[in-house]
Amino acid sequence: MTDDSRPRWPGTGPPWLRHARGGPASWWPWVSSLAIAVVQVMGSTLAGHRQTGRVQLDALGYALLLAGPALLLLRHRTPVAVAAGTSAVTLVYVALGYPYGPAFVSLVVAYFVAVGAGHRRAVVTIAAVAYAAHLVTGMWLYRWLPPAGDGPVSWAEVSAAGAWLLAILAGAELVRVRRERFVRERRERAEAERRRADEERLRIARELHDVLAHSISVINVQAGVALALIDDRPEQARVALTTIKQASKEALGEVRQVLGALRTPGDAPRSPAPGLDRLPELAEQAAGAGLAVEIAVDGARAPLPPGVDLAAFRIVQEAVTNIVRHSGARTARVRVGYRPEGLLIGVDDDGPATATEETGGGNGLVGMRERAAAFGGTVEAGPRPDGGFSVLVRLPHADKEGR
């Protein structure tokens, strides 16, 4: 099949071919121009019967009435040229003494389209030139133009023509401003929707990272223990395999919950999101990986918003996971302090840090800071002087919107 005979998708190819294929965008200029032509011809013909002092329409008059709508077919491609052309046609029509009436519709449409396309200065210039030519014709050239015996235009007519032009330009400017505002608001809504979608993707990615990183770290450690003990101490290897089963089951449940919320965003989750009340479970899982977690709570417990509660738990979970993966410590301390200004969480280990091949992508601390920042909180993390690592988290009781 040659290039010339290759099928094309609708909407592709040169503009004239797209117009020929049909569709609202292609036939609208023809239909609207035809309607304007009918209005101008019929309206001016009827008006001519009542204006006995004007020149009756002839072939030239009808040609001028049809020239404006014909030019409007190009109004979206060359708006300034069409505005100038319709001005000239309308000026010649009036100068030759043909009847007043809806002969100015093409001029109005051309001005509106050109101003809407952003050519405001050019349209004002064209209108000023057309108005000056109308003054010269009505005040001086009328002697040599039909109808015979016609006198100069009055100042009332001159003022009316000027006011009419100003009204057209003002209306076109108003339409342009409203259209730009509509386009801007639509673009802002689209950008807001994109931001919300990006934030939702980031939230889901962070949630999956926290769930999988913790569970897979526990599974990795226990798998290593099981491999090391399966021959000499099979009972202890069985315990490690049981821990792997429990950790994988919990990870699958949480991943299923996250993906379920993604598929049906309008429905409530089937199980509550984890919070600080699940810290004992976290400590039990860490113990299975060989890390003893000591939990201390200071201050009167206060109910937390679900988002803050989930963020606090995930941050602690990520901090404990980092200790399992990147530290040789056998003990970690988690301190949860309920303060009037918010929640204060500390996670510490005594080290030492271990350099292994399985260090991950370094997204753990970034994820913790992003979670805290989403609720107006902060995360401070760094090595301790004694060789361990410390994470200090501050979270307000409510999120940025006061919930």
C-alpha positions in Angstrom: 0.0 0.0 0.0 1.5 3.3 -1.0 1.6 6.4 1.1 -1.1 8.1 -0.9 -3.5 5.2 -0.4 -2.7 4.6 3.3 -5.7 5.0 5.6 -5.5 8.0 8.0 -7.1 8.6 11.3 -9.8 11.2 11.5 -8.4 14.6 12.5 -5.1 14.1 10.7 -3.8 15.6 7.5 -4.0 19.1 6.1 -6.7 21.5 7.4 -8.6 21.6 4.1 -8.8 17.8 4.2 -10.0 17.7 7.8 -12.7 20.2 6.9 -13.8 18.1 4.0 -14.2 15.0 6.3 -17.1 16.6 8.2 -17.7 17.1 11.9 -19.0 20.1 13.9 -15.7 22.0 13.7 -15.6 21.7 9.9 -19.1 22.6 8.8 -19.9 25.3 11.5 -18.1 28.2 9.5 -20.1 27.3 6.4 -23.4 27.1 8.2 -22.9 30.3 10.2 -21.7 32.2 7.2 -24.7 31.0 5.2 -27.0 32.1 7.9 -25.4 35.5 8.1 -25.7 35.8 4.3 -29.4 35.0 4.4 -30.0 37.5 7.2 -28.1 40.3 5.4 -29.7 39.8 2.0 -33.3 39.3 3.3 -33.0 42.0 6.0 -31.5 44.5 3.7 -34.1 43.8 1.0 -36.9 44.3 3.4 -35.3 47.5 4.7 -34.9 48.8 1.2 -38.6 48.9 0.7 -39.0 51.4 3.5 -36.0 53.6 2.7 -37.1 55.3 -0.4 -34.3 57.9 -0.2 -31.6 55.2 -0.6 -30.4 53.4 -3.7 -32.3 50.2 -4.3 -30.4 47.0 -4.2 -29.0 45.8 -7.5 -26.4 43.1 -8.6 -23.5 45.1 -7.1 -25.4 45.6 -3.8 -26.2 41.9 -3.4 -22.6 41.1 -4.3 -21.4 43.4 -1.5 -23.9 41.8 0.9 -22.6 38.3 0.1 -18.9 39.3 0.1 -18.9 39.8 3.9 -20.2 36.3 4.8 -17.9 34.8 2.2 -14.9 36.5 3.9 -16.1 35.1 7.2 -15.3 31.6 6.0 -11.6 32.5 6.7 -12.2 34.3 10.0 -10.4 31.7 12.1 -7.4 31.5 9.9 -6.8 35.2 9.1 -8.9 37.1 11.6 -7.2 40.5 11.0 -7.5 40.3 7.2 -11.1 39.3 7.5 -11.8 42.2 9.9 -10.2 44.6 7.4 -12.0 43.1 4.4 -15.5 43.2 6.0 -14.8 46.8 7.1 -14.0 47.7 3.5 -17.0 45.9 2.0 -19.3 47.5 4.6 -17.9 51.0 3.9 -18.3 50.6 0.1 -21.9 49.4 0.7 -22.8 52.4 2.8 -20.9 54.8 0.5 -22.8 53.7 -2.6 -26.1 54.6 -0.8 -27.6 51.2 -0.4 -30.2 50.7 2.3 -29.2 50.5 5.9 -30.1 47.3 7.7 -28.4 44.1 8.9 -25.6 44.6 6.4 -23.3 45.2 9.4 -23.6 41.6 10.8 -20.5 40.4 9.0 -18.5 43.3 10.4 -19.6 42.6 14.0 -18.8 38.9 13.7 -15.4 39.6 12.2 -14.5 42.1 15.0 -15.6 39.7 17.7 -13.5 36.9 16.3 -10.4 39.0 15.8 -10.5 40.5 19.3 -11.2 37.1 20.7 -8.1 35.8 18.9 -6.0 38.4 20.7 -5.7 41.0 17.9 -7.3 43.8 19.9 -4.9 46.6 18.8 -5.2 45.7 15.1 -9.0 45.7 15.3 -9.1 49.1 17.0 -6.8 50.4 14.3 -9.1 49.0 11.5 -12.2 50.4 13.2 -10.6 53.8 13.6 -9.6 53.9 9.9 -13.1 52.7 8.8 -14.7 55.4 11.0 -12.4 58.1 9.5 -13.3 56.9 6.0 -17.0 57.1 6.9 -16.5 60.7 8.0 -14.7 61.7 4.9 -17.4 60.0 2.8 -20.3 61.5 4.6 -18.8 65.0 5.0 -17.1 65.5 1.6 -17.3 62.7 -1.0 -21.1 62.5 -0.7 -21.3 65.1 -3.6 -20.0 62.6 -6.1 -21.7 59.5 -4.7 -25.3 58.2 -5.0 -28.0 58.9 -4.2 -28.3 62.1 -6.1 -29.1 65.2 -4.1 -28.0 63.6 -0.8 -26.6 66.0 1.8 -23.8 65.6 4.4 -24.4 63.3 7.4 -25.4 65.1 10.6 -23.4 65.1 13.7 -26.0 63.0 15.3 -25.4 60.3 12.7 -21.7 60.7 13.1 -22.0 60.3 16.9 -24.3 57.3 16.5 -21.8 55.6 14.2 -19.0 56.2 16.6 -21.0 55.0 19.6 -22.0 51.9 17.6 -18.4 51.1 16.8 -17.4 51.6 20.5 -20.2 49.3 21.6 -19.0 46.6 19.2 -15.4 46.9 20.4 -16.5 46.9 24.1 -18.7 43.8 23.5 -15.9 42.0 21.7 -13.4 42.8 24.6 -15.9 41.6 27.2 -16.4 38.3 25.3 -12.6 37.9 25.0 -12.1 38.5 28.8 -14.8 36.0 29.7 -13.4 33.4 27.3 -9.9 33.8 28.7 -11.2 33.5 32.2 -13.1 30.4 31.3 -10.0 28.9 29.7 -7.8 29.9 32.6 -10.3 28.4 35.1 -10.5 25.2 33.1 -6.7 24.9 32.9 -6.4 25.5 36.7 -9.0 22.8 37.4 -7.1 20.4 35.1 -3.9 21.3 36.9 -5.5 20.8 40.3 -6.8 17.4 39.2 -3.3 16.5 38.0 -1.8 17.6 41.3 -4.4 15.5 43.2 -3.7 12.5 41.0 0.1 12.9 41.5 -0.4 13.2 45.3 -2.5 10.1 45.3 0.0 8.2 43.3 2.7 9.4 45.6 0.6 8.4 48.7 0.0 4.9 47.3 3.7 4.4 46.3 4.8 5.5 49.8 2.2 3.2 51.4 3.3 0.2 49.3 7.0 1.0 49.9 6.5 1.1 53.7 4.5 -2.1 53.7 6.7 -4.1 51.4 10.0 -2.8 52.7 9.2 -3.8 56.3 7.7 -7.2 55.5 10.3 -8.1 53.0 13.1 -7.1 55.3 11.7 -9.4 58.0 11.2 -12.2 55.5 14.8 -11.7 54.2 16.3 -11.9 57.7 14.2 -15.0 58.7 15.0 -16.7 55.4 18.7 -16.3 56.1 18.2 -17.7 59.6 16.2 -20.7 58.2 18.8 -21.5 55.6 21.6 -21.4 58.3 19.7 -23.6 60.8 17.7 -26.0 58.6 20.3 -28.8 58.8 21.6 -28.4 62.4 18.6 -27.0 64.2 15.4 -27.6 62.2 13.1 -26.6 65.0 14.5 -23.1 65.0 14.3 -23.0 61.2 10.7 -23.9 61.5 10.1 -20.9 63.8 11.8 -18.7 61.2 9.6 -20.1 58.5 6.5 -19.5 60.6 7.6 -15.9 61.0 8.0 -15.6 57.2 4.5 -17.0 56.7 3.0 -14.5 59.1 4.9 -11.5 57.7 4.0 -12.4 54.1 0.3 -12.9 55.0 0.2 -9.5 56.7 2.0 -7.8 53.8 -0.4 -9.4 51.3 -3.4 -8.2 53.4 -2.1 -4.6 53.6 -1.2 -4.5 49.9 -4.6 -5.9 49.0 -6.2 -3.1 51.2 -4.1 -0.4 49.4 -5.0 -1.7 46.0 -8.6 -2.2 46.9 -8.8 1.5 47.9 -7.2 2.4 44.6 -9.7 0.4 42.5 -12.8 1.7 44.4 -11.8 5.2 45.7 -15.4 6.0 46.6 -15.8 3.1 49.0 -14.7 3.0 52.6 -11.8 0.6 53.3 -12.9 -2.8 54.5 -10.4 -2.8 57.4 -9.2 0.2 59.4 -5.8 1.7 58.5 -3.0 0.8 60.9 -2.1 3.3 63.7 0.0 3.6 66.8 -2.2 0.9 68.5 -0.4 -1.6 66.3 3.1 -0.9 67.7 3.1 -4.1 69.8 2.5 -6.1 66.6 5.4 -4.2 65.0 7.6 -5.0 67.9 6.6 -8.7 67.7 7.5 -8.8 64.0 10.9 -7.1 64.7 11.6 -9.6 67.4 11.2 -12.4 64.8 13.9 -10.7 62.8 16.2 -10.6 65.9 15.5 -7.0 66.9 14.0 -6.3 70.4 11.9 -3.2 70.3 11.2 -1.4 73.6 8.1 0.9 73.5 7.6 3.7 75.9 4.5 6.0 75.9 4.7 9.4 77.7 1.7 11.7 78.4 -2.0 11.2 78.2 -3.1 9.3 75.1 -5.2 11.5 72.8 -7.3 10.4 69.8 -5.5 11.2 66.6 -7.0 11.9 63.1 -6.7 8.7 61.0 -4.2 10.3 58.6 -1.9 11.5 61.4 -2.2 8.1 63.2 -1.3 6.2 60.0 1.6 8.5 59.2 3.0 8.1 62.8 2.8 4.3 62.5 4.4 4.2 59.1 7.2 6.4 60.1 8.0 4.2 63.1 7.7 1.1 60.9 10.1 2.5 58.4 12.6 3.5 61.2 12.5 0.0 62.7 12.9 -1.5 59.2 16.0 0.6 58.6 17.4 -0.7 61.8 16.8 -4.3 60.8 18.4 -3.7 57.4 21.2 -1.3 58.0 22.2 -1.7 61.7 23.9 -4.4 63.8 21.9 -3.3 66.8 19.9 -5.9 68.7 17.7 -3.4 70.6 15.7 -0.4 69.5 13.8 2.1 71.6 10.6 3.7 70.5 9.3 6.7 72.5 5.9 8.1 71.9 5.1 11.4 73.6 1.6 13.0 73.6 2.2 16.8 74.0 -0.3 19.7 73.9 1.3 20.9 70.6 1.4 17.5 69.0 2.9 14.1 68.8 6.7 13.6 69.6 8.2 10.3 68.4 11.7 9.1 68.9 13.3 5.9 67.5 16.9 5.1 68.5 19.3 2.2 68.2 22.9 1.7 69.5 24.4 0.6 66.2 26.8 -0.1 64.8 25.7 0.6 61.2 26.3 -2.2 58.8 27.3 -1.8 55.1 25.5 -4.6 53.1 24.7 -5.0 49.5 21.0 -4.8 50.3 20.9 -1.2 51.2 17.9 -0.3 49.1 17.3 2.8 47.1 17.6 5.3 50.0 13.9 6.2 49.9 13.1 5.4 53.5 14.1 8.7 55.0 12.6 10.6 52.1 9.3 8.8 52.6 9.3 9.6 56.3 9.9 13.3 55.7 7.2 13.4 53.0 4.7 11.8 55.3 5.4 14.2 58.1 5.5 17.2 55.8 2.0 16.3 54.5 0.6 17.0 58.0 2.8 20.0 58.8 5.4 17.9 60.8 9.1 17.3 60.6 11.5 14.4 60.8 15.1 14.8 62.0 17.4 11.8 61.4 21.1 11.2 61.8 23.9 9.2 63.5 24.4 9.4 67.2 27.7 10.2 68.8 27.9 6.6 70.3 27.6 5.0 66.8 23.8 4.4 66.7 21.1 6.2 64.8 18.3 8.4 65.9 15.0 9.5 64.3 13.0 12.3 65.9 9.5 13.0 64.6 7.2 15.9 65.4 3.6 15.7 64.2 0.7 18.1 65.0 -2.6 16.6 66.3 -4.3 17.8 63.2 -3.3 18.1 59.5 -2.7 21.3 57.6 -6.5 21.8 57.1 -7.2 21.5 60.7 -8.8 18.1 60.6 
